[in-house]
Amino acid sequence: MNKHDDSIKQAAARWYVRMREAAPDAPERTTFEVWLLSDRRHQAAYQLVESTMEDFSSTDRLKDLSNALTQKLYFEQSSRRKKLSKLGSGLAVMLLCVGLGFLGRTQYQAWQAQPLSTQVQTTAVAQIVKRTLDDGTVITANANSALEIVFYRHQRLVKLQRGEAIFEVSKDPERPFVVETQQAKVTVLGTRFAVNQLSKKVRISVDHGRVQVARADGTANAMILHDGEVAEIRQQSAPLKVDRYASDSFSFASGRIVFDQADMFEVADTLSRYRPQSVTASFAGEHTPKVNAVLKTVEIEDFIRTLPRSVPVALKTRENKLVIEPIR
């Protein structure tokens, strides 16, 4: 084993201990995710430490260990008594150091949690906005979207509250770039990807680079996406890779909309971004007719008029909303 591999295993062991004690929303979890994401050897080392600790936490393993230790206990008792007096003073010093370390760590976390800057980006119906952040990252926000952009010392955070956006992230190993939605948490170092917050799911598409995708509530294992890969997270499901062209998710920046086996909920969400009268889908359950189409944003009204000819749906107007519903 070379020195580098040994240092990776030591780092993995330290992260294991820290993550067992860290709160679900602790700022250092993002730093840990970036460390894990940056090298496959980090992932392998952490999995080894995790499986080893799980083995030692099992009842049978602890029983075997206890039997082995009992045989040595008698021979160690005499020397142990001689060390007790020294241990008492050493323990007091250690407790003092731990207390000071905990206080310093708490203050450090509070210092990290203070935002350096906060910005809000909203777009109106049919408006697309492209902006460059202070770190060089470029965000292209689709129509009728809302984002909160918060820069911290340890991370760059974007909360996508509604809508869709493309992120061309400037690389910064010390400050990962994190996008959060209601269902998803996306962590990257430097890459180009898109996030589409729909009413029934969130879709993450990677143009190039590596992206870590997880549920926002942390209830499922994270997934790593690479060039050209797409994943979706539904309300009660783990991240799932889907067979789609990632490039479709970037088409809105050039004034096009691509529907690939899109259900009526996705169609309604997308169309609502480009017209004053919002569109909603009214179907029992989540199964609806699917549609494939490529259109320009200026052709939306023509698409709506011809939709009932393509799929078995009806269009109604209720409470100033256009409703897509099944044919009665």
LOGUNU-802134 format. One record per residue (C-alpha): x, y, z; residue in three letters. Coordinates in steps of 0.1 Angstrom, whole numbers, padded with zeros to 4 digits, always signed. Example, Ala and Ser with C-alpha at 12.3 -4.5 7.8 and 13.67 -1.06 7.14 Angstrom:
2
+0123-0045+0078ALA +0137-0011+0071SER 
END
This chain:
328
+0000+0000+0000MET +0015+0034-0010ASN +0013+0065+0013LYS -0015+0081-0008HIS -0038+0051-0005ASP -0031+0050+0032ASP -0040+0087+0036SER -0072+0081+0017ILE -0082+0054+0041LYS -0073+0076+0071GLN -0095+0104+0056ALA -0123+0079+0050ALA -0122+0068+0087ALA -0123+0104+0099ARG -0152+0112+0077TRP -0171+0081+0089TYR -0167+0093+0125VAL -0177+0129+0117ARG -0208+0119+0096MET -0221+0096+0124ARG -0223+0126+0147GLU -0233+0153+0121ALA -0268+0166+0119ALA -0287+0160+0086PRO -0284+0197+0077ASP -0248+0202+0089ALA -0228+0223+0065PRO -0199+0198+0066GLU -0221+0172+0049ARG -0217+0191+0016THR -0179+0191+0020THR -0180+0154+0027PHE -0202+0148-0004GLU -0177+0167-0026VAL -0148+0147-0011TRP -0167+0115-0019LEU -0176+0126-0054LEU -0141+0138-0064SER -0124+0104-0066ASP -0136+0068-0070ARG -0109+0057-0045ARG -0126+0079-0019HIS -0159+0061-0025GLN -0142+0026-0023ALA -0123+0036+0009ALA -0154+0049+0026TYR -0175+0019+0017GLN -0147-0003+0032LEU -0147+0016+0065VAL -0185+0016+0066GLU -0188-0021+0061SER -0160-0028+0086THR -0177-0007+0113MET -0210-0024+0106GLU -0193-0057+0110ASP -0179-0047+0144PHE -0212-0033+0155SER -0229-0067+0151SER -0237-0088+0182THR -0219-0119+0171ASP -0187-0100+0161ARG -0187-0082+0194LEU -0191-0115+0213LYS -0161-0130+0196ASP -0141-0099+0203LEU -0151-0100+0239SER -0140-0136+0244ASN -0106-0128+0229ALA -0101-0098+0251LEU -0111-0117+0282THR -0081-0141+0278GLN -0057-0111+0279LYS -0075-0093+0307LEU -0058-0111+0336TYR -0023-0105+0323PHE -0029-0068+0318GLU -0045-0060+0352GLN -0013-0055+0371SER +0002-0031+0346SER -0031-0013+0342ARG -0032-0004+0379ARG +0001+0013+0376LYS -0012+0034+0348LYS -0044+0045+0364LEU -0029+0075+0382SER -0013+0088+0350LYS -0045+0080+0331LEU -0066+0102+0355GLY -0045+0133+0348SER -0043+0125+0311GLY -0080+0120+0309LEU -0086+0154+0325ALA -0064+0171+0299VAL -0081+0151+0271MET -0116+0162+0282LEU -0105+0198+0284LEU -0091+0195+0248CYS -0123+0179+0236VAL -0144+0206+0252GLY -0123+0233+0236LEU -0124+0215+0203GLY -0162+0212+0204PHE -0166+0249+0212LEU -0142+0258+0184GLY -0160+0235+0160ARG -0194+0250+0169THR -0181+0285+0163GLN -0165+0274+0130TYR -0198+0259+0118GLN -0216+0291+0128ALA -0190+0312+0109TRP -0194+0290+0078GLN -0232+0292+0080ALA -0232+0330+0076GLN -0240+0339+0040PRO -0216+0361+0021LEU -0242+0372-0005SER -0278+0365-0013THR -0296+0371-0046GLN -0330+0364-0060VAL -0336+0357-0097GLN -0371+0355-0110THR -0384+0354-0146THR -0417+0364-0160ALA -0440+0344-0182VAL -0422+0338-0216ALA -0390+0355-0203GLN -0356+0337-0203ILE -0328+0353-0184VAL -0291+0345-0186LYS -0268+0359-0159ARG -0232+0354-0147THR -0225+0351-0110LEU -0196+0365-0091ASP -0177+0332-0093ASP -0181+0330-0131GLY -0209+0305-0130THR -0235+0311-0157VAL -0272+0305-0150ILE -0299+0305-0177THR -0333+0306-0161ALA -0363+0295-0181ASN -0396+0313-0182ALA -0417+0317-0150ASN -0389+0304-0128SER -0377+0315-0093ALA -0342+0309-0078LEU -0326+0320-0046GLU -0287+0322-0049ILE -0267+0321-0016VAL -0229+0321-0015PHE -0213+0307+0017TYR -0176+0303+0026ARG -0180+0265+0022HIS -0205+0262-0006GLN -0225+0279-0034ARG -0262+0272-0030LEU -0291+0277-0054VAL -0326+0270-0043LYS -0348+0263-0073LEU -0382+0272-0060GLN -0400+0267-0093ARG -0393+0264-0130GLY -0361+0253-0149GLU -0325+0264-0152ALA -0293+0255-0169ILE -0261+0258-0148PHE -0226+0262-0163GLU -0206+0259-0130VAL -0172+0275-0126SER -0150+0249-0109LYS -0140+0256-0073ASP -0129+0225-0053PRO -0131+0244-0020GLU -0167+0255-0026ARG -0190+0229-0042PRO -0221+0241-0061PHE -0254+0228-0048VAL -0288+0230-0063VAL -0318+0222-0041GLU -0354+0216-0051THR -0383+0203-0031GLN -0373+0167-0040GLN -0337+0168-0050ALA -0302+0179-0039LYS -0276+0182-0067VAL -0239+0186-0058THR -0212+0194-0084VAL -0176+0207-0085LEU -0176+0221-0121GLY -0199+0211-0149THR -0229+0219-0172ARG -0262+0205-0162PHE -0299+0214-0161ALA -0326+0210-0134VAL -0363+0210-0143ASN -0387+0213-0114GLN -0421+0198-0125LEU -0452+0193-0104SER -0448+0155-0103LYS -0410+0151-0104LYS -0377+0169-0108VAL -0354+0160-0138ARG -0316+0164-0138ILE -0297+0163-0171SER -0259+0164-0174VAL -0243+0179-0205ASP -0207+0171-0193HIS -0190+0165-0160GLY -0200+0145-0129ARG -0231+0153-0108VAL -0242+0138-0075GLN -0280+0135-0073VAL -0298+0127-0040ALA -0332+0131-0025ARG -0335+0164-0005ALA -0346+0145+0026ASP -0316+0121+0024GLY -0338+0090+0025THR -0322+0072-0004ALA -0287+0065-0017ASN -0271+0092-0039ALA -0265+0086-0076MET -0236+0098-0098ILE -0245+0111-0133LEU -0220+0115-0161HIS -0219+0130-0196ASP -0253+0127-0213GLY -0271+0110-0185GLU -0305+0120-0171VAL -0322+0111-0138ALA -0356+0118-0123GLU -0369+0119-0087ILE -0406+0116-0081ARG -0422+0126-0048GLN -0418+0093-0029GLN -0390+0076-0050SER -0352+0074-0051ALA -0333+0089-0079PRO -0337+0069-0111LEU -0318+0071-0144LYS -0341+0074-0174VAL -0335+0068-0211ASP -0337+0103-0224ARG -0314+0127-0244TYR -0298+0151-0220ALA -0296+0177-0248SER -0334+0180-0248ASP -0332+0197-0214SER -0310+0225-0228PHE -0332+0233-0258SER -0353+0261-0242PHE -0322+0283-0242ALA -0325+0283-0280SER -0362+0288-0281GLY -0373+0252-0285ARG -0394+0228-0264ILE -0388+0190-0267VAL -0415+0166-0254PHE -0402+0130-0252ASP -0430+0107-0240GLN -0442+0136-0219ALA -0473+0130-0198ASP -0500+0157-0196MET -0487+0170-0163PHE -0453+0178-0178GLU -0470+0193-0209VAL -0491+0215-0187ALA -0462+0226-0165ASP -0441+0234-0195THR -0467+0254-0214LEU -0476+0274-0184SER -0441+0290-0184ARG -0448+0307-0218TYR -0484+0319-0217ARG -0504+0343-0194PRO -0532+0318-0190GLN -0518+0289-0170SER -0524+0253-0181VAL -0532+0224-0157THR -0538+0187-0162ALA -0568+0170-0146SER -0563+0132-0145PHE -0570+0106-0119ALA -0537+0092-0108GLY -0505+0098-0127GLU -0512+0078-0159HIS -0521+0101-0188THR -0516+0100-0226PRO -0480+0107-0237LYS -0469+0130-0264VAL -0437+0134-0286ASN -0431+0168-0301ALA -0405+0194-0310VAL -0417+0230-0313LEU -0406+0265-0311LYS -0419+0286-0281THR -0436+0309-0306VAL -0457+0279-0318GLU -0472+0271-0284ILE -0507+0282-0292GLU -0508+0262-0325ASP -0495+0231-0305PHE -0523+0236-0279ILE -0550+0238-0306ARG -0538+0206-0323THR -0532+0186-0291LEU -0566+0169-0290PRO -0559+0156-0326ARG -0527+0140-0314SER -0538+0124-0281VAL -0572+0115-0266PRO -0577+0146-0245VAL -0601+0175-0243ALA -0594+0212-0236LEU -0616+0232-0212LYS -0614+0266-0197THR -0622+0269-0160ARG -0615+0297-0136GLU -0592+0314-0161ASN -0571+0283-0165LYS -0568+0260-0195LEU -0575+0224-0184VAL -0563+0193-0202ILE -0585+0164-0192GLU -0594+0129-0206PRO -0622+0126-0231ILE -0654+0119-0212ARG 
END
